[in-house]
């Protein structure tokens, strides 16, 4: 929701809350999807002399 045009902080907050209530509920995360710290880490290549 874009609330850039609303100057007042309290008004902006209430508008966002109303929009959040109206929005459709988010779908649950699929069971096979890793999140954050559970994701596979990318291996860092060997540091030092260049390969090529």
Buried (B, 14 or more C-beta within 10 A) or exposed (E): EEEEEBEEEEEBEEBEEEEEEEEEEEEEEEEEEEEEEEEEEEEEEEEEEEEE
